[in-house]
């Protein structure tokens, strides 16, 4: 029987995040592309500034809990821990 893997809990404090497009350090260091930047508003043909984007968890099962994103975040807005 294969061993089951516990997925890490990933929390992002959006109010602390500078902007994923202004900073982007977490997006650059994630080896498995778990974090993703999306527009806050989903309006067709809406021009967005760098401040109009937010950071989301896109692929939590791929997270290896390497903590690289936590280490490079200048405002400490990413938390990763294992539940259980």
N, C-alpha and C positions, 0 to 999 in steps of 0.2 A: 504494500500500500504506500503511495507517495506521501511524503511529508507535506503538511499544509503550511503555508507561509503567512504570518501575520502582517497585514499591511500597516504601514506607518500612518499616523494621524498627522496631517499637514494643515497648519493654520496660517492664514495670512491676515495680518491686521491692515486692512485697506487704508484706514485713516493715517497710518504711519508711513506707508509706501510713498516714496518720492514720485515715481511714475516709472513703469517698466520701460518706457521708451526714452526717458531722460537718463535713467541710471542703467538698467538692463544687466547689471552684474550677475544676478541670479540666473537670468536667461542664458548668459554666455557660459557659465560654468557647469550647468546641469548636464551630466553625461547621457542621460536617458530622456531628455526633453519632457520632463514632468510638468514644468511650469510653462504657461502660455500667456501672451498678452492679447487682450481683446478690447474693442471699443466699448465704452460704458453705455453708449446709446447705439442701438442697431437701426439706424435710419438709412435708407437707400440714398446714395449720392450726398451724404452728409460729410462735409469736410471736418476732419478731426485734428485737434492740436495734440501735442505730446501729453498734455494733462488729461485728455479725454479717454485714456486707456487705463485698464485695470489688469491686475495680475490674477490669474486663476490656476487652479490645479487641473491639468488636462488629462494626465495619465497616471493616476495614483498607483496602480499595480506595478508600473515600471520603476517606481522609486526604490532606490537601493539604500536610502538613508545614509548617504555618504556625507551629508551635512555641509557640502560645499556651498550651497545657496545660503545657508544660515551663516557661515563664516564670512562670506563676502558682502552681506547686506549691511550697508552703512547705518541704517536706522533700526536694525534688529526687529523687522516686521514679520519674519518667517520663523515658525516654530515647527519642529518635527519630533514626534515621540511615538513610541509603540504603545498601543492600548493593551490593557491586560494586566 
